Amino acid sequence: MTLSTFPKLIDNIDILEVLTAVWNEDVLATMTAAQKKNFDTIILKMNEVVHKIYPVLFADEFDMSQANYMSSACYEPVRMQLRNDMLNSALRFGKPAKGGQPAPKLPIEDMTTFKPFNVRETQWEVWDVKESKYEQYLNLHQARGMFD
């Protein structure tokens, strides 16, 4: 999930701004110098952050799709505030106020409704797909009785 979600987080400036602030204030500020140099720790922390943001990507009110995942709401103040509130709620609910942002009042689940999970998001092309595609093709035609 982290690998499929990460590009959307980096490509959307609305998410990236909040993500950067939270990463600096909540994650890096709490890590020791040794932890900052440990890739396993950084990956673990990033996984935790991405898992928290993941529901926001599929929130109806966030309005992100495959066609507009890079779009910003910066010219729509109400929508931009809603996006910031949702991201801060997902990342900082139950924590005290930080970075000039008030503490979130509601959990993300109470702020929105969610789109159903998209299974295609978990499908990955791998290096050796030729054999896999051949097997899928063969199984499909065997099921139809074309090959014995």
C-alpha positions as a LaTeX table, in Angstrom:
\begin{tabular}{lrrr}
\hline
Residue & $x$ (\AA) & $y$ (\AA) & $z$ (\AA) \\
\hline
Met1 & 0.00 & 0.00 & 0.00 \\
Thr2 & 2.80 & 2.43 & 0.83 \\
Leu3 & 4.45 & 2.07 & $-2.57$ \\
Ser4 & 1.23 & 2.59 & $-4.48$ \\
Thr5 & 0.15 & 5.55 & $-2.32$ \\
Phe6 & 3.44 & 7.41 & $-1.98$ \\
Pro7 & 3.49 & 8.97 & $-5.49$ \\
Lys8 & 0.03 & 10.46 & $-4.92$ \\
Leu9 & 1.24 & 12.05 & $-1.69$ \\
Ile10 & 4.31 & 13.56 & $-3.31$ \\
Asp11 & 2.50 & 14.74 & $-6.46$ \\
Asn12 & $-0.32$ & 16.56 & $-4.66$ \\
Ile13 & 0.96 & 19.85 & $-3.28$ \\
Asp14 & $-1.91$ & 20.15 & $-0.78$ \\
Ile15 & $-0.91$ & 16.86 & 0.81 \\
Leu16 & 2.82 & 17.50 & 0.48 \\
Glu17 & 2.69 & 20.75 & 2.45 \\
Val18 & 0.93 & 19.13 & 5.42 \\
Leu19 & 3.02 & 15.97 & 5.13 \\
Thr20 & 6.26 & 17.96 & 5.23 \\
Ala21 & 5.18 & 19.94 & 8.28 \\
Val22 & 4.03 & 16.84 & 10.15 \\
Trp23 & 7.17 & 14.91 & 9.16 \\
Asn24 & 9.41 & 17.69 & 10.50 \\
Glu25 & 7.43 & 18.52 & 13.65 \\
Asp26 & 6.09 & 15.12 & 14.71 \\
Val27 & 8.56 & 12.60 & 13.32 \\
Leu28 & 12.02 & 14.10 & 12.82 \\
Ala29 & 11.80 & 16.18 & 15.99 \\
Thr30 & 11.30 & 13.02 & 18.07 \\
Met31 & 14.07 & 10.97 & 16.45 \\
Thr32 & 17.64 & 10.69 & 17.70 \\
Ala33 & 20.57 & 11.33 & 15.37 \\
Ala34 & 21.15 & 7.56 & 15.11 \\
Gln35 & 17.51 & 6.91 & 14.20 \\
Lys36 & 17.67 & 9.57 & 11.47 \\
Lys37 & 20.50 & 7.60 & 9.86 \\
Asn38 & 18.76 & 4.22 & 10.13 \\
Phe39 & 16.83 & 3.37 & 6.96 \\
Asp40 & 14.67 & 0.77 & 8.71 \\
Thr41 & 13.49 & 3.36 & 11.24 \\
Ile42 & 12.77 & 5.94 & 8.54 \\
Ile43 & 10.83 & 3.41 & 6.45 \\
Leu44 & 8.83 & 2.32 & 9.52 \\
Lys45 & 7.98 & 5.93 & 10.39 \\
Met46 & 7.00 & 6.73 & 6.79 \\
Asn47 & 4.78 & 3.64 & 6.67 \\
Glu48 & 3.00 & 4.86 & 9.81 \\
Val49 & 2.42 & 8.30 & 8.28 \\
Val50 & 1.24 & 6.94 & 4.92 \\
His51 & $-1.17$ & 4.54 & 6.65 \\
Lys52 & $-2.68$ & 7.49 & 8.48 \\
Ile53 & $-3.07$ & 9.57 & 5.29 \\
Tyr54 & $-4.41$ & 6.68 & 3.20 \\
Pro55 & $-8.10$ & 7.13 & 4.17 \\
Val56 & $-7.94$ & 10.80 & 3.17 \\
Leu57 & $-7.07$ & 9.84 & $-0.40$ \\
Phe58 & $-10.39$ & 8.02 & $-0.72$ \\
Ala59 & $-12.50$ & 10.54 & 1.18 \\
Asp60 & $-15.36$ & 11.89 & $-0.90$ \\
Glu61 & $-14.77$ & 15.43 & 0.33 \\
Phe62 & $-11.08$ & 15.36 & $-0.60$ \\
Asp63 & $-12.16$ & 14.73 & $-4.17$ \\
Met64 & $-9.05$ & 13.00 & $-5.50$ \\
Ser65 & $-9.18$ & 10.66 & $-8.47$ \\
Gln66 & $-6.80$ & 9.21 & $-11.02$ \\
Ala67 & $-7.58$ & 12.16 & $-13.28$ \\
Asn68 & $-6.93$ & 14.95 & $-10.76$ \\
Tyr69 & $-4.48$ & 13.60 & $-8.20$ \\
Met70 & $-2.09$ & 16.50 & $-8.86$ \\
Ser71 & $-4.76$ & 19.21 & $-8.57$ \\
Ser72 & $-4.57$ & 21.72 & $-5.77$ \\
Ala73 & $-7.46$ & 23.42 & $-4.04$ \\
Cys74 & $-5.38$ & 26.54 & $-3.30$ \\
Tyr75 & $-7.78$ & 28.77 & $-5.25$ \\
Glu76 & $-10.79$ & 27.44 & $-3.34$ \\
Pro77 & $-10.31$ & 28.59 & 0.28 \\
Val78 & $-13.16$ & 26.53 & 1.76 \\
Arg79 & $-12.08$ & 23.33 & 0.02 \\
Met80 & $-8.43$ & 23.99 & 0.87 \\
Gln81 & $-9.29$ & 24.44 & 4.55 \\
Leu82 & $-11.30$ & 21.21 & 4.48 \\
Arg83 & $-8.35$ & 19.36 & 2.93 \\
Asn84 & $-5.98$ & 20.74 & 5.57 \\
Asp85 & $-8.41$ & 19.87 & 8.36 \\
Met86 & $-8.81$ & 16.32 & 7.05 \\
Leu87 & $-5.06$ & 15.79 & 6.71 \\
Asn88 & $-4.35$ & 17.22 & 10.15 \\
Ser89 & $-7.12$ & 15.11 & 11.62 \\
Ala90 & $-5.73$ & 11.96 & 10.02 \\
Leu91 & $-2.18$ & 12.70 & 11.12 \\
Arg92 & $-2.62$ & 14.49 & 14.44 \\
Phe93 & $-5.97$ & 13.52 & 15.98 \\
Gly94 & $-5.58$ & 13.02 & 19.72 \\
Lys95 & $-2.35$ & 15.04 & 19.84 \\
Pro96 & $-1.85$ & 18.62 & 21.09 \\
Ala97 & $-1.75$ & 21.58 & 18.69 \\
Lys98 & 1.50 & 22.07 & 16.78 \\
Gly99 & 2.94 & 24.30 & 14.10 \\
Gly100 & 0.34 & 27.01 & 14.49 \\
Gln101 & $-2.44$ & 24.52 & 13.67 \\
Pro102 & $-5.15$ & 23.89 & 16.28 \\
Ala103 & $-5.54$ & 20.35 & 17.54 \\
Pro104 & $-8.02$ & 18.41 & 15.37 \\
Lys105 & $-11.47$ & 18.25 & 16.95 \\
Leu106 & $-12.81$ & 15.27 & 15.03 \\
Pro107 & $-11.31$ & 11.99 & 13.83 \\
Ile108 & $-11.11$ & 11.64 & 10.05 \\
Glu109 & $-13.89$ & 9.02 & 10.11 \\
Asp110 & $-16.33$ & 11.62 & 11.45 \\
Met111 & $-15.37$ & 14.25 & 8.88 \\
Thr112 & $-16.19$ & 12.42 & 5.67 \\
Thr113 & $-17.52$ & 9.42 & 3.81 \\
Phe114 & $-15.25$ & 7.10 & 1.91 \\
Lys115 & $-15.14$ & 5.65 & $-1.57$ \\
Pro116 & $-14.85$ & 1.90 & $-1.80$ \\
Phe117 & $-11.35$ & 0.47 & $-1.90$ \\
Asn118 & $-9.92$ & 0.20 & $-5.39$ \\
Val119 & $-8.39$ & $-3.25$ & $-5.92$ \\
Arg120 & $-6.51$ & $-2.07$ & $-9.01$ \\
Glu121 & $-4.32$ & $-0.02$ & $-6.73$ \\
Thr122 & $-2.69$ & $-3.18$ & $-5.44$ \\
Gln123 & $-1.91$ & $-4.65$ & $-8.86$ \\
Trp124 & 1.75 & $-4.30$ & $-9.71$ \\
Glu125 & 3.55 & $-5.09$ & $-12.91$ \\
Val126 & 6.72 & $-6.99$ & $-12.11$ \\
Trp127 & 9.75 & $-7.67$ & $-14.24$ \\
Asp128 & 8.74 & $-11.11$ & $-15.45$ \\
Val129 & 5.10 & $-10.61$ & $-16.39$ \\
Lys130 & 5.29 & $-12.52$ & $-19.66$ \\
Glu131 & 4.95 & $-15.92$ & $-17.99$ \\
Ser132 & 2.20 & $-14.70$ & $-15.68$ \\
Lys133 & 0.23 & $-13.17$ & $-18.56$ \\
Tyr134 & 0.67 & $-16.38$ & $-20.55$ \\
Glu135 & $-0.72$ & $-18.40$ & $-17.63$ \\
Gln136 & $-3.69$ & $-16.04$ & $-17.28$ \\
Tyr137 & $-4.38$ & $-16.28$ & $-21.01$ \\
Leu138 & $-4.07$ & $-20.07$ & $-20.96$ \\
Asn139 & $-6.32$ & $-20.44$ & $-17.89$ \\
Leu140 & $-8.93$ & $-18.14$ & $-19.41$ \\
His141 & $-9.08$ & $-20.17$ & $-22.61$ \\
Gln142 & $-8.99$ & $-23.50$ & $-20.78$ \\
Ala143 & $-11.97$ & $-22.36$ & $-18.75$ \\
Arg144 & $-13.80$ & $-21.65$ & $-21.99$ \\
Gly145 & $-12.90$ & $-25.10$ & $-23.30$ \\
Met146 & $-10.68$ & $-23.83$ & $-26.10$ \\
Phe147 & $-7.51$ & $-25.66$ & $-25.00$ \\
Asp148 & $-7.29$ & $-29.13$ & $-23.50$ \\
\hline
\end{tabular}
